[in-house]
Amino acid sequence: MREELLERPTPLLRFREALLKIESLRPSGESEDRGLSIFPALARGASASLAATAGGAIAAAAWAKPRGVRLFLALHGIATHETRETLRLFGAEVEVVESASEAAARASARGGTLLPPLDGDEAAAAVERSLGPELAADAGAVPAIFAPAGTRAAIIAALRALPGARGVALVAGDSELPGLPRVADLPASVERRVVSRASCAQARAALAREGGLLASHASAMAALLAASEGGLALVTSGEREFSLEGAA
């Protein structure tokens, strides 16, 4: 992943009464690649490990491949077949685990350089340095920011860049989806909005039909809520859920 690509801004689109920040057009397809500057410079052939969810794992694997870094990923949360295949093509070694705590333990025990998490506070500060100026320049004043709860660093960065906006993080009410956990590790001031898998699937179809935009279930739901209530939606991942695994 070339450095100049990481510096390119993403589009801000209007959809009904909403603004959509299309972070799915980042070089890795994930907003987490805005936080890659927190990774240390490693020599070719070095080994590194990281605990991550799907978005962070893809961003890290896209970072490691051209640098010749051997990357081990302790992957937690929902990851589709497409995500796992993407990681395989990037050459990462992946172990799927049940929880964030188990992932952190496995990554730490692996050896090599332990990379800092792309959803932690250090990453949020790095994302803010990149995403913040774009939002401040283009979005202006918005009443609310809607985003899938799994994109912690992007949510925190956006709220810092647009301090007058309230934050709304989408969490799963039934079956979880990529980027849509049941629990949000976010400040208490951020509202948790419970959504269903069925409503997310309907939102995805509506956004594709009316806006011509393919996005994940969770990101599409954020876009539709912003369109109905007014505000900014972070479309943090693209469509990886047509899936061989039968997502609705």
C-alpha positions in Angstrom: 0.0 0.0 0.0 1.7 3.2 -1.2 2.0 6.1 1.2 0.6 8.6 -1.3 -2.6 6.5 -1.6 -3.1 6.7 2.2 -3.1 10.5 2.0 -6.0 10.8 -0.5 -9.3 12.1 1.0 -12.5 10.1 0.6 -15.7 11.5 -1.0 -18.5 13.2 0.9 -21.8 12.5 -0.8 -25.3 13.8 -0.2 -28.0 11.2 0.1 -31.5 12.5 0.9 -31.0 14.7 4.0 -27.7 13.0 4.9 -24.0 13.4 4.2 -22.2 10.1 3.6 -18.4 10.0 4.2 -17.4 7.1 2.0 -14.6 5.6 4.0 -15.1 2.3 2.1 -13.1 3.9 -0.7 -9.9 4.0 1.4 -7.0 2.1 -0.2 -7.7 -1.0 2.0 -11.4 -0.6 1.8 -11.5 0.1 5.5 -11.4 3.2 7.6 -8.8 1.6 9.9 -6.0 2.3 7.4 -6.1 5.9 8.6 -4.5 4.7 11.8 -1.6 2.8 10.2 0.9 5.5 11.1 1.0 4.1 14.7 2.7 1.0 13.4 6.5 1.0 13.8 8.8 0.8 10.8 9.9 -2.8 10.5 12.6 -4.4 8.3 11.6 -6.7 5.5 11.4 -10.2 6.9 10.4 -9.1 10.3 7.5 -10.8 12.2 4.6 -8.9 13.7 1.3 -9.8 15.4 -2.0 -8.0 15.9 -5.3 -8.6 17.6 -8.0 -7.2 15.4 -11.5 -7.3 14.0 -12.1 -7.7 10.3 -11.6 -4.1 9.3 -8.4 -3.7 11.2 -7.1 -7.0 10.1 -7.5 -6.1 6.4 -5.9 -2.7 6.8 -2.9 -4.3 8.7 -2.5 -7.1 6.1 -2.5 -4.5 3.3 0.2 -2.6 5.2 2.3 -5.7 5.8 2.3 -7.3 2.4 4.3 -4.7 0.4 6.7 -4.2 3.3 7.6 -7.9 3.4 6.4 -8.2 7.0 5.2 -11.6 8.2 2.0 -10.8 9.9 0.0 -13.0 12.4 -3.6 -11.9 13.0 -5.6 -13.0 16.0 -9.0 -12.3 14.5 -12.1 -11.8 16.7 -15.7 -10.7 15.8 -17.6 -11.5 12.6 -15.5 -12.1 9.5 -17.1 -13.3 6.3 -15.6 -15.8 3.8 -14.6 -12.8 1.7 -12.7 -11.2 4.5 -10.8 -14.4 5.3 -10.0 -14.9 1.6 -8.7 -11.3 1.4 -6.4 -11.9 4.4 -5.2 -15.1 2.8 -4.4 -13.3 -0.5 -2.4 -10.7 1.4 -0.3 -13.6 2.9 -1.3 -13.1 6.6 -1.5 -16.0 9.0 -4.9 -15.9 10.7 -6.2 -17.5 13.8 -9.9 -16.9 14.6 -10.7 -16.6 18.3 -13.8 -16.0 20.3 -13.2 -12.7 22.1 -11.1 -9.5 22.1 -9.3 -10.6 25.3 -8.4 -14.0 23.8 -7.2 -12.2 20.6 -5.0 -9.9 22.6 -3.5 -12.8 24.5 -2.8 -14.8 21.4 -1.2 -11.9 19.6 1.0 -11.1 22.6 2.1 -14.7 22.9 3.0 -15.1 19.3 6.3 -13.2 19.4 7.8 -10.7 17.0 6.6 -7.1 17.2 3.2 -6.7 18.9 1.4 -4.0 16.8 -0.8 -1.5 18.6 -4.6 -2.0 18.1 -6.2 -0.1 15.2 -9.3 0.5 17.4 -7.5 1.9 20.4 -7.0 5.4 21.7 -3.6 5.9 19.9 -5.3 4.8 16.6 -8.2 7.2 17.2 -5.8 10.1 17.6 -4.1 9.1 14.3 -7.4 8.8 12.5 -8.4 12.2 13.8 -5.2 13.8 12.3 -6.3 12.4 8.9 -10.1 12.3 8.9 -10.6 15.4 11.1 -9.5 18.1 8.6 -11.6 16.5 5.8 -14.7 16.6 8.0 -14.1 20.0 9.3 -13.6 21.4 5.8 -16.4 19.6 4.0 -19.1 18.5 6.4 -19.6 21.7 8.4 -22.1 21.6 11.3 -24.1 18.4 11.5 -26.5 17.4 14.3 -25.4 13.7 14.6 -22.8 11.2 13.4 -24.1 7.7 12.7 -21.7 4.7 12.3 -21.4 1.0 13.0 -20.2 0.4 16.6 -17.3 -1.7 15.4 -15.5 1.3 13.9 -14.4 2.8 17.3 -11.5 4.9 16.1 -13.4 6.5 13.3 -16.3 7.4 15.5 -14.1 9.0 18.2 -12.2 10.9 15.5 -15.3 12.2 13.8 -16.8 13.4 17.1 -13.6 15.2 17.9 -13.6 16.9 14.5 -17.3 17.9 14.7 -17.7 18.6 18.5 -21.2 19.9 18.1 -22.6 16.6 16.8 -23.9 13.8 19.0 -22.7 10.3 18.3 -24.9 7.3 17.4 -23.3 3.9 17.3 -25.3 1.1 15.8 -25.2 -2.2 17.8 -26.7 -5.6 16.9 -30.1 -6.5 18.4 -30.0 -10.1 17.1 -27.3 -11.7 15.0 -24.1 -9.7 14.7 -22.7 -8.6 11.4 -19.2 -7.3 10.4 -18.7 -4.0 12.2 -21.9 -4.5 14.1 -21.3 -6.1 17.5 -23.8 -6.2 20.4 -21.6 -4.2 22.7 -19.9 -0.9 21.9 -16.6 0.0 23.6 -17.2 3.7 23.3 -17.6 6.7 25.6 -20.9 6.8 27.6 -21.9 10.0 25.8 -22.3 8.1 22.5 -25.8 6.7 22.0 -26.2 3.0 21.3 -28.9 2.4 18.7 -30.0 -1.2 18.5 -30.8 -2.5 15.0 -31.8 -5.8 13.5 -30.1 -7.9 10.8 -33.4 -7.7 8.7 -33.5 -3.9 9.0 -29.8 -3.6 7.9 -30.5 -5.9 4.9 -33.4 -3.6 3.9 -31.2 -0.5 4.3 -28.5 -2.1 2.2 -30.9 -2.7 -0.6 -32.4 0.8 -0.4 -29.0 2.4 -0.5 -28.0 0.4 -3.5 -31.2 1.1 -5.3 -31.6 4.8 -4.5 -28.0 5.9 -4.0 -26.1 3.5 -6.3 -23.8 2.7 -3.4 -22.8 -0.8 -2.3 -22.0 -0.9 1.4 -22.0 -3.4 4.2 -25.2 -4.1 6.2 -24.0 -2.0 9.1 -22.8 1.0 7.1 -25.9 1.0 4.9 -28.0 1.2 8.1 -26.0 4.1 9.3 -26.6 5.9 6.0 -30.4 5.3 6.1 -30.7 6.5 9.7 -28.7 9.7 8.9 -31.0 10.2 5.9 -34.1 9.9 8.0 -32.9 11.9 11.0 -30.4 14.3 9.4 -26.6 14.1 10.0 -23.5 12.4 8.8 -23.0 8.7 8.3 -19.6 7.0 8.2 -19.7 4.4 5.5 -16.8 2.5 6.9 -16.8 -0.7 4.9 -17.9 -1.8 1.4 -19.9 -4.7 0.3 -18.3 -8.0 1.4 -21.6 -9.6 2.4 -23.1 -10.9 -0.8 -21.2 -13.8 0.6 -20.9 -17.4 0.0 -22.1 -17.8 3.5 -25.7 -16.7 2.7 -26.0 -13.2 4.3 -29.5 -11.7 3.6 
